[in-house]
Amino acid sequence: MTGPLAHAAFRNVAKGRTATFFGNGMAPVALAFAVLDLTGSVTQLGLVVGVRSVAAIVTTTFGGVLADRLPRRLLLRGASFGAAVTQALAGLSLLGGVASVPLLMVLSAVNGALAAVELPTTTALVSQTVPRELLRRANALLRTFTGVATLCGAAAGSLVIGWAGPGWGILVDSASFAAAGLFFGRVRVPAVVRDSARGSMIGDLRAGWSEFTRHRWLWTVVLHASVWQLVWAGSVQVIGPAVADAGAGARTWGLVLAAQTLGAIAGGLLALRWKPRAALATGVLLTSVSAVLPWALAAGPRPALLIPAAFLAGVAMEQVHIALTVAVQERVAPGHLARVTSYQVLGSLTAVPVGQLLAGPLSAAYGQGPVLVAAGACIVAVTLAVLVVPDVRRAASSVTTPAGSPDN
């Protein structure tokens, strides 16, 4: 565990991500119940969270191009400070009584665009902070730290939101983004050879797409992630708070999200010790376990079912996150890494706003219970379908393939 922490650059990246995720542990609960307090409508909630995803999707690929062109620490610093401003405005509007759904949609869209720059940049930057043999441990540690931060943020958020209201929770998120910007500004890493500096933005996008599609195992797993995100976004992110609101309310839902994060922490610690031979295929298989949370929600707002189900989902999903991240960092050339990561993120998130926007109408037409049951069944079915693909079963994150050579 201490190997990656011996590198100052990695420590600062970890601090920045931890600060961001502490505030983000509060943000989903705060935003969900802020919109429900304003409108009482699941459909309106879907619009607010959906527009953030749309903005992230539109700008993700350009964020990857920028991260392959410009100093990555400066991009992270600017994105973090920008996100701090958007969250501060959202929190102050709620506290001042001037918040509205259109205003929250605009601020969510800007925040989503900034997040689209942050994620591929961070993934690419981590590969510069530690030697290659420490990548798996570095990613496992990073996700463990951010998981602990999210857990603490969700726990603190459930108290802050319950006592003081969602506006204060979003303001804490703003402060965490500002702290992250300070930490990212202290990262010092060797320069990366960037072939993209001589090309156009469109040319860079094409080169990144060519590198992404060259890896058959990668785009297949990303396709799986896209379907999973569609189902999860609608069932857990939108219908989930509505189910909780009909029962014990925000505090219970905060505990459910905290349990999922605690499971992710346990999954990260497991990944530090356990590396199966077919790590990527094993991670994909374990995503089927996440179906237990939509099924538990279908049974109603019962904490005794929801909390352990969320924990299991967190443990399972962490394995595929870490395995896929390491595989991409090892197999993709450093000069293309941010762009390939941006396409990976784009593929994973494309279906999120669709799921968020459809959740309200589908639950109104068929009922929340049947939609949640179908969501869990879909997760299991798509997971088994992807594992039929031989390239996914053969892919091993410990094997490095030089850029430009065949890799299916």
N, C-alpha and C positions, 0 to 999 in steps of 0.2 A: 504493500500500500504506500510505503514512503518513497518508493523510487521516483514516480512522477513529481512528487512534492519537493524533491531536491532541486527542481528547475524553477527559477524565479518567474519566468514567463508563464509557465503553466499555473503557478500559484495565483498570479494576477488575473489570468483568464478565469480560473475557478472562483476567485472572489467576485469578479464582475458578474458571472453567471449566477452565483449564489445570491447576490444582492437583488438581481432582477427577479429571480424565482421566488424570493421571499414575498415581494410585493405582489407578484402574479398569483401567489397562493390565495390572496385575498380577492383579487380582481374578478374572477369568474362568478364567485358567490355575490360579491357586491353589485356587479353589473346586472346579473340576473334578477336580483330582488329589487334593484332600483327601477328596472323597467316594469316589473310586475306591480310594484307600488304605484307607478305612474299610470299604468294602463290596465293592469289585470289581464293582459292578453298574451297567450303563448305565441300567437302569430307575430305580434309586435316584438316580442323578445327574439324570435327567429330573425326578424329583419335587422335588429341591432347587431346581433352576433354574426349574422350572415354577411353584412356589408363589410365587416372587418376581414372576413375570409376572402371575399371577392377582391378587395384592395391588395391583400397579400398575394393572391394568385397573379394579378395583373403585373405586379412589380417584382415578383420573385426572380425571374430570369435575368432582369436587368441588375438586380442586386448581386447576382452571381458574377455578371460581367464586371461590375465595379470592383468586386472583391478580388478578381483576378488582374485588375489593372492598377488599383490604388493600394496604399498601405492599409492593411486590414485593421490594425488597431485604431487608426484614425476614423475609419468608417464605423467601427463599433462605438467609438466615443460619441461621434455625431448622432448616430441613431439612438443611443441611450438618452442623450440630453433632449433630443426631439420628442422621444416617447414620454419623458418626464413632463414636458410642457403639455402634451395632449391629456395626460391623466390628471394633471393639476387643474386644467380647465374643466374637465368632466366632474371632478370632485367638488370644485367650487360652485359649479352651476347647480349641483344637487343640494349643496348646503345653502345656497342663496335662493333656492326655490324657483330658479329660472330654467331648469333643465326641461328638455322636451325630447321626444323620440327623434325628430330630425337632427337636433344638435348632437345627441349622443351617437347617431349614425355617422355624422361627419367626423367627429373626433375618433370614433372607432375605425373609420376608413383610413385616416391618417396614421393612427397607431399601427394598423395592419400593414400599411406600406413600409413603415420603419422596421417592423418585425421581419419583413421579407428581406431586408438587407442584413439584419443581424444573424439569422440562423445559418445561411450558407457561409457567411464570413467566419463565424465562430468555429464551425466544423473544419473549415480549411485552416484556420489559425492554430487549432489544437495540434494538427499534424506537424506544425513548425516548432512546437514548444518542447517536445520530448523525442528521444530516439525511437526508431521504428519498433524495436522490441518492447517498448513500454506503451504502445498505443492502446492495446486492449485495457490495460490497467488504468491508463489515463482517462479513457472514456468511461470506464466503469466508475472510477472515483468521481469524475465530473458529474455524472448522472446521480451518483449517491449524494453528493453535496447539494446539488440542486433539488433532489428529492427531499432531503432533510429541510432545506429552506422552504420548499413548497408546503411541506407538512406543518412547519412552524407558522408559516403565513396563513394557511387555511385555519389552523387552530386559533391563532390570534384574530383572524378575520371574523370567525364565527362569533367571537366575543365582542369585537369592536362593532360589527354590523348589528348584532342583537341589542347592544347597549346604546350606541351612538348613531347608527344608521349607515347605509352604504356609502354615503359621500366621504366619510372619514376613511373607510377602507380603501377607496380609490386614491385618496391623497397619500396614504402610506405607500401605495404602489408607485406613485410619482416620485417620492423621495428615494425609493429603492432604485429606480432607473437613474436618478442623478448620481447616486453612489456608484452604480455600475460604470457610468461614464468615467468617473475618476480612476477606477481600477483599470479599465481597458486602456486608458491613456498611458499607463505605466508599463505596458507590455513591450518588451524589446526582443525581437527575433531576427534571425538572418534573412536577408532579402531572398525572394523567390524569383527565378528566371521566368519572365512573363512574355510569352509570345504574343499575347493579346494587345500589348501596348502599340503594336504597329498596324493593327487592323481596325476596321470599323466595328461599331457596335453590332450591326447585323452579321458581319463576318464572324465575330466572336460568338454570337448566339448559334450560328451554324456549326462552328467548330465544337462547341460544347454539346450540341445535339448529336453530332456524329460520334463523339466519344461516349455519350450516354447510351445510345442505341447499339453500340458495338458490344456491350456487355449484356447478353441475353438474360442471365440470371438476375441482373439488376432491374431491367425494365419489367420483368415478370413479377418480381417481388413488389416493385412500386405499384404495379397494377393491382395487386392484392391489397396493398395499403390504401389505395384509392377507394376500393369498395368498402373496406373496413371503416375508413374515415367517414364515408357517407352514412353508414349505418350507425356508427357511434355518435356522430354529431347530432343526428336527429333524435336518437333514442335516449342517450345519456345527457347530452348538453342542453337539449331543449325540453324534452318530455320529463326528464329526470327532476329538474327543479319544480316543475308543475306538480308532479306526484308528491314531492316532499312538501310543497306549499299547502297541499290539501290535507296534510297530516301534521307533522311536528314542526314544519317550517324551516327557516334558514339555518338554524343551529344544527338540526339533524343532517341537512344536506351538506353543511360544512364538515361534519364528522365523516360522512360518506366519502367526500373528496379527500379528506385527510387520510382515511383508510386506504384509498387507492394509492396515494402518494407513499404511505408507509410500506405498502406492498412493493412499490417501485424501488424504494430504498433497499428492502430485503432482496429484491431481484438484482440490484446493482452489486450488493455484497456477495450474492451467489455467483455472479459473473466474474468476480475477482478470483474465486476459487475453482470454478467449474468451467471448463472449456471443452465441450463435446467435439468430436472429430468433425461432424457436419454441423457446425455451429449455426449457420444460416438456416438450414432446413429445420433444425430443431427449434430455432426461434420462431419460424413461421408456423410450425405445428402447434406450438404453445399459445399462439394467438387465439386458437379455438376456445381456450379456457375463459377468455374475456366475455364470452357469451353468457356467463353466469350472471353478470350484472344487469343486462336488460331483462333477463328472465326473473331476477329477484325484484326488479322494479314492477314487473307485471303483476306480482303478488301484492302490491300496495306498499305504502310507506311504513315498512317494518324494519327498524334498525337492526334487529337480530339477524335478518337475512341480508340487508343491503351492505352492512359494514364488512362482514367476511367475504361477500362476493366482490366488493370493490378491492379488498386486499389481494385476493387471488388474481384478479384482472391486472393489478399493478405488477405483481411478480412476473406474470406471464409475458406481458407486453415489453417489459424491460429487456428480456433476452433477445428479442428480434431487433429492438432499437440498437443495442450495443453491437450485435453481430453484423448488422447491415452497415453501421457507421464505420466500424473497423475495416470491413471488406472494401468499402469505397475508398477510405484513406490509404489503404495498402495498394490497391490495384489501379488507381487513377493517378496520372502524372500531376505533380504539384501545381503546375501552371494551368491545369484544367479543373482542378479540384472544386473550386467554388462554383463554377458554372455547372459541372455535373451534379453537385449537391443541390444547386438551385432547381435543376430539372427533377431531381429526386423529390425535393420538397413540393414542387409544382404538381407532380403526379400524385403525391400523397394527399394534397390539399384541394385538388380541383373539385372533388365531389362534396367537400364539406359544406359550402353554402347551399348546395342542392338539398342535402340532408336536413340542414337547419331550416330552410324555407318550406320543405315539404312536411316537416314534423307536425306542425299545427293543423294544416288541412287534413292530413291522413288520420291523425288522432281524432279530429272532429267527425270524420266520415265513418271510421271503423271502430273507434274507441282506443284508448291508450293501451289497454291490456293486450289486445290482439296485435297491435303494431309492435309492441315490445317483444312479444313472443316470436313474431316473424323476424325481427331484427337479430335475435340470438341465433335463430336457425340459419339465417343468411351468413353470419360470421363463420359458423362451422362449415357450411357448404363451400364457400369460396376458399377457405383454408385448405380443405381436402383437394379441391380442384387444382390449386397451385402446386401442391406437392406431387402431383402426377407428372409435372414437367421435369425431365431428367436433369437439366442444367441447374435447377434450384437444389436438387438433392446432392449434386456433385460439388457445388460451390463450397469452397473452404476459405474462410477469411484469413487463414494463416499463409495462404499461397499468394505471392506477389507476381503479377503479370506485367511486364514492361509495357509502357504506353505504346500503342501502335501495333502490338502483336495481337493475333486472334485470341479472343477470350469470350467464350459463350457461357 
